[in-house]
């Protein structure tokens, strides 16, 4: 049998690897999935160089701020090398201040974002393409920050924790309306059942998708989620390739444990929709539905900014290996990361190889990206006809959601003198993606 030798990428070809300062074993393990390395770099390059409503200098400034919030100072320093906008000055402009406020929410408290928060972006002149671009800047930076942090741990760099910059987050709980648009019932508890998802920002209509758009999400459905992300076509194309390399290949961590890591990350970020899909896959692939349901039922206390205050319940009752996988996944998913060398040492003692550890980091990082998009660009719903649990249902204790006393209206964009095309918040129930494919 012949094997393919992969040339180690240069710093220009692999920024994440350069910032992580990889040891030989971890560097070799990453090259088991060269597509993930290549397309992570492509997503980065497109995101920070392609034209768009937000200038590259502003994108860099926002990314540097987000990287610091996620405990990745080396990534923040990299963005500052490119002469970004000085946000302390630029936020004197209310439109820039609004972008920073939204970026902070998306970065640190995505579960509390509401349709009104998204509509506020249209009020300062951001159209649908601009909203998706802003969302991707924050979400991709959260992904890269976890790759850098996790890979540095694997390479033996147990960096000291850094203080995250202060963010003025609103004092509110998770967004939880009584009903989804169109009167559809909403999920109140974590589940492995199939859920639907409705966008708050207008996706590209299916009839207007080009061959380039469709190629960017090849192998996925043409539901609302991917048609919305197709507004940043090149970033979506790279993302699709990363998804395939991390989750669908045979190399690395058992696929059930990759899906388990995705479900854990979704619990930390409080994304019921993503957790439903990937808990279902983890249960199917592992044939351990009771253990997966135990994870879903775990109560995660929330503090200011809806940040998880205690993650220990997530691994309670699991066997030694799954407990260790869950604990590292949860710690790395937190903002900023709480993962330490002790988490890595524990997994190594259980026999995990470098390629498996790299896969685990990549799985958590990818869903740190995916959750932020799913939570802040739309909302989940139950299939039509499903009864919504009453407010005093014991199921609510596990979902950690506080229902609003009334539905939150899907605000239309405020009129603006600048043209904002196709930016309305949509109530189009036909856009529901019920395929269960969220990546």
C-alpha positions in Angstrom: 0.0 0.0 0.0 1.3 3.4 -0.9 0.8 6.5 1.2 0.7 10.1 0.2 3.3 12.4 1.7 2.0 15.9 2.3 4.4 18.9 2.2 4.2 20.9 5.4 2.3 24.1 4.6 4.1 27.5 5.0 2.9 30.2 7.4 1.3 32.0 4.5 -0.6 28.8 3.6 -1.5 27.9 7.3 -1.8 30.9 9.6 -3.4 28.8 12.3 -0.6 26.3 12.3 2.0 29.1 12.5 0.2 30.8 15.4 -0.1 27.5 17.2 3.6 26.8 17.0 3.1 23.1 16.4 5.3 20.3 17.6 6.2 17.6 15.0 3.5 15.1 16.2 0.7 17.6 16.1 1.8 19.1 12.8 1.9 15.6 11.2 -1.5 14.8 12.7 -3.1 17.9 11.1 -1.7 16.8 7.7 -3.9 13.6 7.9 -6.7 16.0 6.8 -4.9 18.5 4.5 -8.3 19.8 3.1 -9.2 21.1 6.6 -5.9 23.0 6.7 -6.2 24.4 3.2 -9.8 25.5 3.4 -9.4 27.1 6.8 -6.8 29.3 5.2 -9.0 30.0 2.2 -11.9 31.0 4.4 -9.6 33.4 6.3 -8.2 34.9 3.1 -11.6 35.5 1.5 -13.0 36.9 4.7 -10.4 39.5 5.2 -9.5 40.5 1.7 -12.6 40.1 -0.5 -14.6 43.3 -1.2 -17.8 43.8 0.9 -19.9 46.3 2.7 -17.5 46.3 5.6 -13.9 47.4 4.9 -11.1 44.8 5.5 -9.6 47.2 8.0 -12.9 47.2 10.0 -13.2 43.4 9.7 -9.7 43.1 11.1 -10.5 45.3 14.0 -13.6 43.4 14.9 -11.7 40.1 14.5 -8.9 41.3 16.8 -11.5 42.2 19.5 -13.3 38.8 19.1 -10.0 36.9 19.3 -9.1 38.6 22.6 -12.6 37.8 23.9 -11.9 34.1 23.1 -8.5 34.0 24.8 -6.4 33.9 21.6 -4.0 36.9 21.9 -1.7 35.7 19.2 -4.6 35.7 16.7 -5.6 39.2 17.9 -2.0 40.4 17.3 -2.0 38.9 13.8 -5.0 41.0 12.9 -3.4 44.1 14.4 -0.4 43.7 12.1 -2.6 44.6 9.2 -3.4 48.2 10.4 -7.0 47.7 11.4 -9.4 50.5 12.3 -9.0 51.9 15.8 -12.4 51.0 17.3 -11.9 53.4 20.3 -12.1 56.2 17.8 -14.4 54.7 15.1 -17.2 53.9 17.6 -17.9 57.6 17.9 -19.8 56.9 14.7 -23.1 55.3 15.8 -23.1 52.9 12.8 -19.7 51.5 13.9 -20.8 51.3 17.5 -23.8 49.3 16.5 -21.6 46.8 14.6 -19.4 46.4 17.7 -22.3 45.9 20.0 -23.7 43.2 17.7 -20.3 41.6 17.3 -19.9 41.4 21.1 -23.3 39.7 21.4 -22.6 37.2 18.6 -19.1 36.5 20.1 -20.0 36.1 23.7 -23.7 35.6 24.1 -25.1 34.3 20.8 -28.1 32.7 22.5 -29.5 36.0 23.6 -29.5 37.6 20.2 -33.0 38.5 18.9 -34.6 39.5 15.6 -34.6 43.0 16.9 -30.8 42.9 17.3 -30.5 41.9 13.7 -33.0 44.5 12.5 -30.9 47.2 14.3 -28.1 46.5 11.8 -30.4 47.4 8.9 -31.2 50.6 10.7 -27.5 51.6 10.3 -27.5 50.7 6.7 -26.3 47.1 6.6 -28.0 45.0 4.0 -28.4 41.2 4.0 -25.0 40.6 2.5 -23.4 42.8 5.1 -25.2 41.1 7.9 -23.9 37.7 6.8 -20.4 39.1 6.3 -20.4 40.6 9.8 -21.7 37.3 11.2 -19.0 35.3 9.4 -16.2 37.6 10.6 -17.2 36.9 14.2 -18.0 33.2 13.8 -14.9 32.3 11.8 -12.7 34.2 14.3 -14.3 32.1 17.1 -13.4 29.0 15.1 -9.8 30.1 14.5 -9.4 31.1 18.1 -10.3 27.6 19.3 -8.1 26.0 16.7 -5.2 28.1 17.8 -5.9 27.6 21.5 -6.5 23.9 21.3 -3.6 23.2 19.0 -1.3 25.1 21.2 -2.4 22.9 24.1 -1.7 19.8 22.1 1.8 21.2 21.2 2.6 21.7 24.8 2.0 25.5 25.1 -0.1 25.8 28.3 -0.6 29.5 27.9 -1.5 31.6 30.9 -5.1 32.8 30.9 -5.5 36.3 29.7 -8.2 38.8 30.8 -10.8 39.2 28.1 -11.7 42.8 27.2 -14.8 44.1 28.7 -18.0 44.0 26.7 -21.2 45.8 27.5 -23.6 42.9 27.2 -27.3 43.5 27.8 -28.8 42.0 31.0 -31.1 39.5 29.4 -31.8 35.8 29.2 -31.8 33.5 26.2 -34.2 34.6 23.3 -37.2 32.3 23.7 -40.4 33.6 22.1 -43.8 32.0 22.9 -44.1 31.0 19.2 -42.0 31.1 16.1 -43.1 33.0 13.0 -46.3 31.7 11.5 -47.5 30.5 14.9 -45.2 27.5 14.9 -44.4 25.9 18.2 -40.9 26.4 19.6 -38.6 23.8 21.3 -38.3 24.3 25.1 -36.0 21.4 25.8 -33.1 19.6 24.2 -34.1 16.8 22.0 -32.9 14.4 19.3 -36.0 15.0 17.3 -35.9 16.8 14.0 -36.5 20.5 14.2 -37.0 23.2 11.6 -35.2 26.6 11.3 -36.5 29.9 10.1 -34.2 32.8 9.0 -34.3 36.4 10.2 -32.4 37.6 7.2 -33.6 37.0 3.7 -31.8 34.1 2.0 -31.0 34.1 -1.7 -34.2 32.9 -3.4 -33.8 29.4 -4.7 -34.6 30.5 -8.3 -31.8 33.1 -8.1 -29.0 30.6 -7.0 -26.2 30.5 -9.5 -24.0 27.5 -10.2 -21.3 29.1 -8.1 -23.8 29.4 -5.2 -24.8 25.8 -5.5 -21.3 24.5 -5.7 -20.5 26.4 -2.5 -22.8 24.0 -0.5 -22.6 20.9 -2.7 -23.9 17.9 -0.9 -26.2 20.0 1.4 -29.8 21.0 1.0 -30.9 24.2 -0.6 -32.8 25.2 2.5 -32.8 28.6 4.0 -29.6 28.2 6.0 -27.3 27.5 3.2 -29.0 29.9 0.8 -28.4 32.6 3.4 -24.8 31.7 3.9 -24.3 31.7 0.2 -24.4 35.5 0.4 -20.7 35.0 1.3 -20.1 32.4 -1.4 -16.4 31.9 -1.1 -16.4 31.6 2.7 -19.3 29.1 2.5 -17.4 27.0 -0.2 -14.4 26.8 2.2 -16.7 26.0 5.1 -18.3 23.1 3.3 -14.9 21.5 2.5 -13.8 21.9 6.2 -17.1 20.3 7.3 -16.5 17.3 5.1 -12.9 16.9 6.1 -13.5 17.1 9.8 -16.8 15.2 10.1 -17.2 12.8 7.2 -13.8 11.2 6.7 -12.7 7.9 8.3 -9.4 9.3 9.6 -9.2 10.5 13.2 -11.5 10.4 16.1 -14.4 7.9 15.9 -17.2 9.7 14.0 -19.6 9.2 17.0 -17.2 11.2 19.2 -16.9 14.0 16.6 -20.6 14.3 16.7 -20.6 14.1 20.5 -18.1 17.0 20.6 -20.5 19.0 18.3 -23.4 18.3 20.6 -21.4 19.3 23.7 -20.3 22.6 22.1 -24.0 23.2 21.2 -25.0 22.7 24.8 -22.3 25.2 26.0 -23.5 27.8 23.5 -27.2 26.8 24.2 -28.0 26.0 20.5 -31.0 23.6 20.8 -31.2 23.2 17.0 -27.6 22.2 16.4 -27.6 20.0 19.5 -30.7 18.1 18.2 -29.0 17.3 14.9 -25.6 16.2 16.3 -26.9 14.4 19.4 -29.1 12.4 17.0 -26.0 11.5 14.9 -23.9 10.7 18.0 -26.6 8.4 19.3 -27.0 6.6 15.9 -23.3 6.2 15.3 -22.4 5.2 18.9 -25.6 3.2 19.6 -25.6 4.8 23.0 -28.8 6.9 23.0 -29.1 6.8 26.8 -25.7 8.4 27.2 -26.4 11.0 24.6 -29.8 11.8 26.3 -28.0 12.1 29.6 -25.8 14.8 28.1 -28.8 16.6 26.6 -30.6 16.6 30.0 -27.6 18.0 31.9 -28.4 21.4 33.5 -25.9 24.1 32.6 -26.2 27.1 35.0 -25.9 30.5 33.4 -24.4 33.6 34.7 -24.2 37.2 33.4 -24.3 37.3 29.6 -25.8 33.8 29.6 -22.3 32.5 30.1 -22.1 28.9 31.5 -21.0 29.1 35.1 -20.4 25.4 35.7 -19.9 22.8 33.0 -19.3 19.7 35.2 -22.9 18.3 34.8 -22.3 17.7 31.1 -20.0 14.7 31.7 -21.8 13.3 34.8 -22.6 9.6 34.6 -20.5 9.0 31.4 -17.8 6.4 31.1 -14.2 7.5 31.5 -13.4 8.1 27.8 -16.7 10.0 27.0 -16.3 12.0 30.2 -12.9 13.1 29.2 -14.0 13.9 25.6 -17.0 15.9 27.0 -14.9 17.8 29.5 -12.3 19.0 27.0 -15.0 19.8 24.5 -17.0 21.9 27.0 -13.9 23.7 28.3 -12.6 24.6 24.8 -16.1 25.7 23.7 -16.4 28.2 26.6 -15.6 31.9 25.9 -12.8 32.4 26.7 -11.5 28.8 26.6 -11.2 27.0 29.9 -9.2 24.1 28.5 -5.9 23.2 30.1 -3.0 20.8 29.7 -4.7 18.5 32.3 -7.6 17.9 29.9 -5.2 16.9 27.2 -3.1 14.7 29.5 -6.2 12.9 30.6 -7.2 12.0 27.1 -3.6 10.9 26.2 -3.6 8.6 29.2 -6.8 7.0 27.8 -4.9 6.3 24.6 -6.1 9.0 22.2 -3.6 9.5 19.4 -2.5 12.9 18.1 -4.7 12.6 15.0 -7.7 12.0 17.3 -6.9 14.9 19.5 -6.5 17.2 16.5 -9.9 16.0 15.3 -11.5 16.7 18.7 -10.2 20.3 18.7 -11.4 20.8 15.1 -14.9 19.4 15.9 -15.3 21.9 18.8 -13.9 24.7 16.8 -16.2 24.1 13.9 -19.3 24.2 16.0 -18.1 27.3 17.8 -18.5 28.7 14.3 -21.8 26.9 13.3 -23.6 27.7 16.6 -23.0 31.4 16.3 -24.5 31.5 12.8 -27.5 29.3 13.6 -28.3 31.2 16.9 -28.0 34.7 15.5 -29.4 34.5 11.9 -32.6 32.7 12.7 -34.5 30.5 15.1 -35.7 26.9 15.6 -39.2 25.6 15.6 -41.0 22.3 16.2 -42.9 20.7 13.4 -46.3 22.2 12.8 -48.9 20.6 15.2 -46.5 19.8 17.9 -47.8 21.1 21.3 -45.6 23.6 23.1 -44.9 22.5 26.7 -46.6 24.8 29.3 -44.5 27.3 31.1 -44.3 25.2 34.3 -43.3 22.0 32.4 -40.4 20.2 34.1 -38.8 20.0 30.6 -38.0 23.7 30.8 -35.6 23.1 33.7 -33.3 21.3 31.3 -33.4 23.7 28.5 -32.4 26.8 30.5 -34.6 29.0 28.5 -36.8 31.8 29.9 -39.8 32.4 27.7 -40.7 35.9 26.8 -44.2 36.9 28.0 -45.2 37.6 24.4 -43.8 36.9 21.0 -41.0 39.1 19.9 -42.0 40.7 16.6 -39.7 40.2 13.6 -38.9 43.8 12.9 -38.7 45.2 9.4 -35.6 47.3 8.6 -35.8 50.9 9.5 -35.9 53.2 6.4 -32.5 54.6 5.6 -31.3 57.0 3.0 -28.7 54.5 1.7 -30.0 51.6 -0.4 -30.3 48.4 1.6 -31.3 45.7 -0.8 -33.1 42.5 0.2 -32.4 43.0 3.9 -35.8 42.4 5.5 -36.3 40.0 8.3 -38.3 37.2 6.8 -41.2 35.2 8.2 -41.1 32.8 5.2 -42.1 29.5 6.6 -41.4 27.8 3.3 -37.7 28.4 4.0 -37.7 25.9 6.8 -34.9 23.3 6.4 -36.1 20.1 7.9 -33.2 17.9 6.6 -31.4 18.0 9.9 -28.2 19.2 8.1 -26.9 22.2 10.0 -23.3 22.2 9.2 
